[in-house]
């Protein structure tokens, strides 16, 4: 996502990271805000809705943890990246049509 933002917005690495961070925070804030707006339908349905919403939260958190534990995004370096928060990026190709 960072590389896409860098290319699309013609910005550097830090600007792209900041932008994606802002998007993530806005998404979490929107989720928390909308969660407060859930109406009540009575005790039984409210319990079911609460379980569903907790499931959505767990899905988000689980996906984040999975991205570090699997090799899909960070190869064998996931645990180290999760701990140190340092990601080595591949070199930028200016014109991919040549390849």
Order of alpha helices (4+ residues) and beta strands (2+ residues): alpha-alpha-alpha-alpha
